[in-house]
Amino acid sequence: MIKIIKNKKIAILGSSPVMIILFYLLKLKNEVVLFEENKILGGAWKLQKYKNSFINLHSNVVLPGSNKEYTRQKEINTLLKKKIGIKIKRSKKKIFALYKPQKYFEYDFNRIYQKILKNSHYIVKDKIRKITLLENNKIKVNKDKVFDIVFFPSYFGINHFYNKKKKINIDFKLIESLHLSVITNNINQKLIYSDFYNNYFDRIDIHKHKNFFHITARISKQLKTLKLKKIKEKFIESFPKIVIKKLFINRYKNYYRDQHQLNDLKTKLNKNKIIYINTTSFIAGICQLINLLRKY
Ligand SMILES: Cc1cc2nc3c(=O)[nH]c(=O)nc-3n(C[C@H](O)[C@H](O)[C@H](O)COP(=O)(O)OP(=O)(O)OC[C@H]3O[C@@H](n4cnc5c(N)ncnc54)[C@H](O)[C@@H]3O)c2cc1C
């Protein structure tokens, strides 16, 4: 399946899981670096160390949205296990989402983050401010780094690039989502993931770690401006059975592009040189990688 692009200098933008997986698929036969401005890898899927575990701050799940995606998910699982070494297990959680596949899976990305960090020369910890497609068809990133190919995900934070001397706008909108994390020692209910919960919280995930449980929830717009104490009250109202040991809020800044902006981005990026990767969902992204690498 993976004949792959060979002997190229490649830049991968950002460190969301799809982009890290692309890094691993290309790295054996190419010189690849990954640009990331944040000191923690993972983008919207970044993990935080708590006690001896890594906790998922943003209720991240890999869920197919249709029969077609569910069928592809099996192919994806084989690729991720065999080629990348990602641990995947069947989920025992009760899942509340619109599409209901036969089986749900949980993915452990932490190992690939740790592995890449051990080879830190692959990571350029720098904010990308300028991308230029040069006369000789190479791509210059910032002032001095030159590549044959650049891979560009959906929500990357740069709002223009240059095609030779012509400036091309690729707008985004900076949005911030708020996520609640609650640690508890015991839980009196089934482990769940729910896309929708109530007017205060959605994307609820209850996860069991070795010595504690971690509950994450995205905070609704109407609670966003409230003080932590008030948000805590709403949590207690929503989950009366849960005894809170620790509660904190995480913020995620996302360089969001709506569908119109994504279509625009896809059209404007050069198909062979600055390649757009659809990272709007994990499954969509990996499906595109499989299709893309098949072509080469
Ligand atoms: C909070 C949140 C949770 C999500 N959860 C899920 C989920 O559970 N399942 C799912 O399928 N989809 C989910 N999505 C949708 C989508 O899959 C993810 O957003 C995915 O990670 C998008 O990948 P991305 O690379 O486009 O953006 P991001 O994940 O935001 O990653 C972009 C990365 O690039 C870095 N970066 C940005 N600009 C620059 C720059 N100029 N220079 C250097 N570095 C830069 C950022 O620091 C970041 O690490 C979620 C989205 C959000 C916002």
The ligand as an ORCA input file, in Angstrom:
! r2SCAN-3c Opt
* xyz 0 1
  C     -10.741     20.766     21.346
  C     -10.964     19.888     20.143
  C     -11.204     18.531     20.307
  C     -11.373     17.713     19.189
  N     -11.628     16.394     19.396
  C     -11.780     15.578     18.355
  C     -12.059     14.197     18.559
  O     -12.184     13.740     19.681
  N     -12.167     13.390     17.470
  C     -12.040     13.855     16.191
  O     -12.108     13.065     15.234
  N     -11.815     15.184     15.965
  C     -11.689     16.042     17.005
  N     -11.466     17.379     16.792
  C     -11.411     17.856     15.404
  C     -10.011     17.590     14.737
  O      -9.770     16.237     14.582
  C      -8.882     18.049     15.558
  O      -9.017     19.402     15.720
  C      -7.513     17.801     14.881
  O      -6.556     17.665     15.872
  C      -7.214     18.910     13.911
  O      -5.890     18.830     13.512
  P      -5.105     20.120     13.026
  O      -3.693     19.693     12.848
  O      -5.810     20.718     11.875
  O      -5.264     21.188     14.222
  P      -4.803     21.108     15.758
  O      -5.143     19.801     16.382
  O      -5.315     22.339     16.389
  O      -3.232     21.160     15.663
  C      -2.546     22.239     15.110
  C      -1.141     22.223     15.713
  O      -0.330     23.135     14.975
  C       0.329     24.024     15.863
  N       0.407     25.295     15.155
  C      -0.621     26.032     14.695
  N      -0.164     27.120     14.040
  C       1.187     27.078     14.089
  C       2.236     27.905     13.565
  N       1.976     29.029     12.862
  N       3.530     27.531     13.770
  C       3.816     26.381     14.457
  N       2.872     25.575     14.989
  C       1.563     25.914     14.794
  C      -0.564     24.108     17.092
  O       0.186     24.413     18.262
  C      -1.149     22.683     17.156
  O      -0.351     21.816     17.926
  C     -11.309     18.242     17.878
  C     -11.086     19.611     17.724
  C     -10.902     20.437     18.821
  C     -10.644     21.896     18.628
*
